[in-house]
């Protein structure tokens, strides 16, 4: 009889130890998010990026003699660190406090905003995870998901490096079979609530200095019917676009028929001297940067520069069509 009582006490001691271990065990889930880097953003195009969320769930030993864990988790993403940002219109900012709008999406097509609510047009994503666990070694599950970023066409963007810090939170409920818990019905109900885990990552892009020449009109001084040219004046236009805050200079070369610094229209072996100016007052337009070029700063909008042409009275030695070709160069 004594021997039987001793055996019973020992067995109960083991059961008590097991119960203690079971009560202390837990399932913990965390998430890490890679940087969402758009690289160089072009203002007149839709710019895209993608990044990765890595989920990690770990179940301690002792939770189950056999079977598996079931987890429902959600990662909510906030609006970001820039003032004025909302989940519907997230923003980045540069050192000049210029703002750039972007957003984060659940789908590559960019139709489903990833937000911080359980439902609606900017809801978060819910994931269902199951994995095996054992009494002695517990269990672990790692899973990745891609999310997407878009910067819409934004012609008025200013140059600079833009960034925002996005904060989110991983919330989850779980079940393990040792205690006969209910299966979680969502990341906020059913099963056992897990400890929420904060998530922080950076979104960034760079808007480069950029100018695009869109075209130039010809300059036609018209028909001359006298033996001399008379004093002739005419204009043409150069159209371009530059990223906002981009300093630029437009240079005009001397043409194909120049003699020294004198531009000339050519008709066979006959020439007419002419000049191109930055204004009607006669400030010469040349190609020496910082000296005789037209200078300005981009606004993001289309810019039209006027070229003022001048022919001062000079004799005509031959009839015919006189012409020259000028190369336009924008430096930024």
C-alpha positions as CSV (number, residue, x, y, z in Angstrom):
1,X,0.0,0.0,0.0
2,X,2.8,2.4,0.9
3,X,4.4,1.7,-2.5
4,X,1.2,2.5,-4.3
5,X,0.7,5.8,-2.5
6,X,4.3,6.9,-3.3
7,X,3.8,6.1,-7.0
8,X,0.6,8.1,-7.1
9,X,2.2,11.2,-5.5
10,X,5.1,11.1,-8.0
11,X,2.7,10.9,-10.9
12,X,0.7,13.8,-9.6
13,X,3.9,15.8,-9.2
14,X,4.6,15.3,-12.9
15,X,1.1,16.3,-13.9
16,X,1.5,19.4,-11.8
17,X,4.7,20.3,-13.6
18,X,3.1,19.8,-16.9
19,X,0.1,22.0,-16.0
20,X,2.5,24.7,-14.9
21,X,4.4,24.6,-18.2
22,X,1.2,24.7,-20.2
23,X,-0.1,27.7,-18.4
24,X,3.1,29.6,-19.1
25,X,3.4,28.8,-22.8
26,X,2.5,31.4,-25.5
27,X,2.3,32.1,-29.2
28,X,4.0,35.3,-30.3
29,X,3.8,36.9,-33.8
30,X,5.8,39.8,-35.1
31,X,6.3,41.5,-38.5
32,X,9.1,43.3,-40.3
33,X,8.6,45.5,-43.3
34,X,11.3,46.4,-45.9
35,X,11.9,49.9,-47.1
36,X,9.6,51.0,-49.9
37,X,12.0,52.8,-52.3
38,X,10.7,54.2,-55.5
39,X,14.1,55.2,-56.7
40,X,14.1,58.1,-59.1
41,X,10.6,59.5,-59.7
42,X,9.7,61.0,-63.0
43,X,7.0,63.7,-62.6
44,X,5.1,63.0,-65.9
45,X,4.9,59.3,-65.3
46,X,3.1,57.0,-62.8
47,X,5.9,55.6,-60.6
48,X,5.8,52.2,-58.9
49,X,7.5,50.4,-56.1
50,X,7.1,47.2,-54.1
51,X,8.2,46.0,-50.7
52,X,7.9,43.0,-48.5
53,X,6.2,42.2,-45.2
54,X,7.7,39.2,-43.3
55,X,5.4,37.6,-40.7
56,X,7.0,35.5,-37.9
57,X,4.9,33.4,-35.5
58,X,6.5,31.2,-32.8
59,X,4.8,28.9,-30.3
60,X,6.6,27.8,-27.2
61,X,7.1,24.2,-26.3
62,X,4.4,22.6,-24.1
63,X,1.4,24.1,-25.7
64,X,0.2,20.9,-27.4
65,X,0.9,17.2,-27.2
66,X,0.2,17.0,-30.9
67,X,-1.5,19.0,-33.7
68,X,-1.0,22.6,-34.7
69,X,-1.6,26.3,-34.1
70,X,-4.0,28.5,-35.9
71,X,-3.4,32.2,-36.1
72,X,-5.4,35.1,-37.7
73,X,-3.3,38.3,-38.0
74,X,-3.7,41.7,-39.5
75,X,-1.2,44.4,-40.2
76,X,-2.6,47.9,-40.1
77,X,-0.7,50.7,-41.8
78,X,-1.0,54.3,-40.8
79,X,-0.9,57.5,-42.8
80,X,2.8,58.3,-42.2
81,X,4.8,60.9,-40.5
82,X,4.3,63.9,-42.8
83,X,1.8,66.5,-41.7
84,X,-1.4,66.4,-43.6
85,X,-1.1,62.8,-44.6
86,X,-4.2,60.6,-44.6
87,X,-4.5,56.9,-45.4
88,X,-6.3,58.0,-48.6
89,X,-3.5,60.5,-49.5
90,X,-0.2,59.6,-48.0
91,X,2.6,62.1,-48.4
92,X,6.4,62.3,-48.4
93,X,8.4,65.5,-47.9
94,X,11.8,66.9,-48.9
95,X,14.2,69.2,-47.2
96,X,12.4,72.3,-48.7
97,X,9.1,71.1,-47.2
98,X,7.8,70.3,-50.7
99,X,5.2,67.6,-50.5
100,X,4.8,64.5,-52.8
101,X,1.6,62.4,-52.8
102,X,1.7,58.6,-53.0
103,X,-0.1,55.6,-51.6
104,X,0.4,51.9,-50.6
105,X,-1.8,49.2,-52.0
106,X,-2.6,45.5,-51.4
107,X,-2.7,44.8,-55.2
108,X,-0.3,45.4,-58.0
109,X,-2.9,47.2,-60.0
110,X,-3.1,49.9,-57.3
111,X,-6.9,49.8,-56.7
112,X,-7.0,48.6,-53.0
113,X,-5.4,51.0,-50.5
114,X,-3.7,49.3,-47.6
115,X,-4.9,51.1,-44.5
116,X,-5.8,50.8,-40.8
117,X,-9.4,49.8,-40.7
118,X,-11.0,46.2,-40.8
119,X,-13.3,47.1,-43.7
120,X,-14.0,49.7,-46.3
121,X,-11.9,51.3,-49.1
122,X,-8.7,51.4,-47.1
123,X,-8.8,48.3,-45.0
124,X,-5.9,46.2,-43.8
125,X,-5.1,42.7,-44.9
126,X,-6.0,39.7,-42.8
127,X,-3.9,36.5,-43.0
128,X,-4.8,33.0,-41.8
129,X,-1.8,30.9,-40.7
130,X,-1.6,27.3,-39.5
131,X,1.5,25.4,-38.6
132,X,2.4,22.2,-36.7
133,X,3.5,22.4,-33.0
134,X,4.9,19.7,-30.7
135,X,5.0,19.4,-27.0
136,X,8.8,19.3,-26.8
137,X,9.9,21.8,-29.5
138,X,6.9,24.0,-30.1
139,X,6.5,25.4,-33.6
140,X,7.4,28.3,-35.9
141,X,6.0,29.8,-39.1
142,X,7.5,32.5,-41.4
143,X,5.5,34.0,-44.3
144,X,6.0,36.9,-46.7
145,X,3.6,39.2,-48.5
146,X,4.3,41.8,-51.1
147,X,2.6,45.2,-51.1
148,X,2.8,48.0,-53.6
149,X,3.4,51.7,-53.9
150,X,2.3,54.3,-56.5
151,X,3.2,57.9,-57.1
152,X,0.7,59.4,-59.6
153,X,1.6,61.7,-62.5
154,X,2.6,64.9,-60.7
155,X,4.0,67.6,-63.2
156,X,4.5,70.2,-60.4
157,X,6.9,68.0,-58.3
158,X,10.0,69.8,-57.0
159,X,13.4,68.2,-57.1
160,X,14.8,66.7,-53.9
161,X,15.0,63.6,-51.7
162,X,11.5,62.7,-50.3
163,X,10.7,60.4,-47.4
164,X,8.1,59.4,-44.8
165,X,8.0,57.1,-41.9
166,X,5.0,54.8,-41.8
167,X,3.9,53.2,-38.5
168,X,1.7,50.2,-38.3
169,X,0.6,47.5,-35.9
170,X,0.4,43.8,-36.1
171,X,-2.7,42.4,-34.2
172,X,-3.6,38.8,-33.9
173,X,-5.6,36.1,-32.2
174,X,-4.5,32.5,-32.0
175,X,-5.5,29.0,-31.0
176,X,-3.6,25.9,-29.9
177,X,-5.2,22.5,-29.4
178,X,-3.9,21.7,-25.9
179,X,-6.6,23.7,-24.2
180,X,-9.5,23.1,-26.6
181,X,-9.7,26.8,-27.4
182,X,-12.0,28.1,-30.1
183,X,-10.6,28.9,-33.5
184,X,-10.0,32.6,-34.0
185,X,-12.7,34.0,-36.3
186,X,-10.6,37.2,-37.1
187,X,-7.5,38.9,-36.0
188,X,-9.6,40.6,-33.3
189,X,-11.9,37.9,-32.1
190,X,-12.0,34.2,-31.1
191,X,-9.2,32.2,-29.6
192,X,-6.6,33.9,-27.5
193,X,-5.6,37.6,-28.1
194,X,-1.9,38.1,-28.8
195,X,0.2,41.1,-27.8
196,X,0.1,43.7,-30.5
197,X,3.4,44.3,-32.2
198,X,4.4,47.8,-33.6
199,X,5.9,48.1,-37.1
200,X,7.9,51.0,-38.6
201,X,9.3,51.4,-42.1
202,X,10.4,54.1,-44.5
203,X,9.1,55.2,-47.8
204,X,11.4,57.2,-50.0
205,X,12.1,58.6,-53.5
206,X,14.2,61.1,-55.3
207,X,13.0,63.6,-57.8
208,X,15.9,64.5,-60.1
209,X,16.6,67.8,-61.8
210,X,15.1,67.3,-65.2
211,X,14.3,69.5,-68.3
212,X,12.7,68.5,-71.6
213,X,12.7,70.6,-74.7
214,X,9.3,70.3,-76.3
215,X,10.0,72.2,-79.5
216,X,10.9,75.4,-81.3
217,X,9.3,77.4,-84.0
218,X,11.1,78.7,-87.1
219,X,11.9,82.4,-87.4
220,X,11.0,83.9,-90.8
221,X,12.0,87.4,-91.6
222,X,9.7,87.5,-94.6
223,X,10.2,88.6,-98.2
224,X,12.6,91.5,-99.1
225,X,12.0,93.2,-102.5
226,X,14.7,96.0,-102.2
227,X,18.4,96.0,-102.9
228,X,19.0,96.1,-99.1
229,X,17.4,94.3,-96.2
230,X,16.2,97.2,-94.2
231,X,16.0,96.8,-90.4
232,X,14.0,93.6,-89.8
233,X,12.7,92.2,-86.5
234,X,11.1,88.8,-85.9
235,X,10.5,86.3,-83.0
236,X,10.3,82.6,-82.5
237,X,9.5,80.4,-79.5
238,X,11.2,77.7,-77.6
239,X,9.0,75.5,-75.4
240,X,10.3,73.3,-72.5
241,X,9.4,71.9,-69.1
242,X,11.6,71.6,-66.1
243,X,11.1,70.0,-62.7
244,X,10.1,72.6,-60.1
245,X,13.1,74.2,-58.4
246,X,15.5,73.0,-61.1
247,X,17.8,75.8,-62.3
248,X,18.2,75.9,-66.0
249,X,20.0,77.7,-68.8
250,X,19.1,77.8,-72.5
251,X,22.0,78.2,-75.0
252,X,21.9,79.0,-78.7
253,X,24.9,78.3,-80.8
254,X,26.3,80.5,-83.5
255,X,24.7,78.5,-86.3
256,X,26.1,76.8,-89.3
257,X,27.4,79.8,-91.2
258,X,29.0,82.0,-88.5
259,X,32.0,84.2,-89.2
260,X,33.6,84.7,-85.8
261,X,30.8,85.7,-83.5
262,X,28.5,86.9,-86.3
263,X,25.6,84.7,-87.2
264,X,24.8,84.6,-90.9
265,X,22.0,83.5,-93.2
266,X,23.4,81.9,-96.3
267,X,22.3,81.7,-99.9
268,X,25.1,80.0,-101.9
269,X,28.1,82.3,-101.6
270,X,26.0,85.3,-100.4
271,X,25.3,86.1,-96.7
272,X,23.1,88.2,-94.5
273,X,24.3,89.0,-91.0
274,X,21.7,88.6,-88.2
275,X,21.5,88.3,-84.5
276,X,19.4,86.4,-81.9
277,X,18.7,88.1,-78.6
278,X,17.2,87.3,-75.2
279,X,15.0,90.4,-75.2
280,X,13.7,93.2,-77.5
281,X,16.4,95.5,-76.1
282,X,19.1,93.5,-77.8
283,X,20.8,91.4,-75.2
284,X,22.7,88.8,-77.2
285,X,21.7,85.2,-76.8
286,X,24.8,82.9,-76.9
287,X,26.1,79.7,-75.5
288,X,28.5,80.7,-72.8
289,X,26.9,79.4,-69.6
290,X,26.3,82.1,-66.9
291,X,27.2,84.9,-69.4
292,X,24.9,85.2,-72.4
293,X,22.4,82.3,-72.0
294,X,18.8,82.6,-70.8
295,X,18.5,81.5,-67.2
296,X,15.6,80.6,-65.0
297,X,14.2,78.1,-62.5
298,X,11.7,75.3,-63.3
299,X,8.1,75.5,-62.1
300,X,6.9,72.1,-63.3
301,X,4.7,73.8,-65.9
302,X,5.4,74.5,-69.6
303,X,7.7,77.4,-70.2
304,X,7.9,79.4,-73.4
305,X,11.0,81.4,-74.2
306,X,10.9,84.1,-76.8
307,X,13.8,84.5,-79.2
308,X,14.2,88.0,-80.6
309,X,15.8,88.1,-84.1
310,X,17.3,91.2,-85.7
311,X,18.7,92.0,-89.1
312,X,20.1,95.5,-89.4
313,X,20.1,97.2,-92.8
314,X,22.7,95.8,-95.2
315,X,23.0,95.5,-99.0
316,X,21.7,92.4,-100.8
317,X,24.2,90.9,-103.3
318,X,22.1,88.0,-104.5
319,X,18.4,87.1,-104.8
320,X,17.3,83.8,-103.3
321,X,16.4,82.1,-100.1
322,X,18.7,82.7,-97.1
323,X,18.7,80.4,-94.1
324,X,20.6,79.1,-91.1
325,X,20.1,76.4,-88.5
326,X,20.6,77.0,-84.8
327,X,21.1,74.3,-82.1
328,X,19.2,74.8,-78.9
329,X,20.7,73.3,-75.7
330,X,19.2,73.3,-72.2
331,X,21.6,72.8,-69.3
332,X,20.3,72.0,-65.8
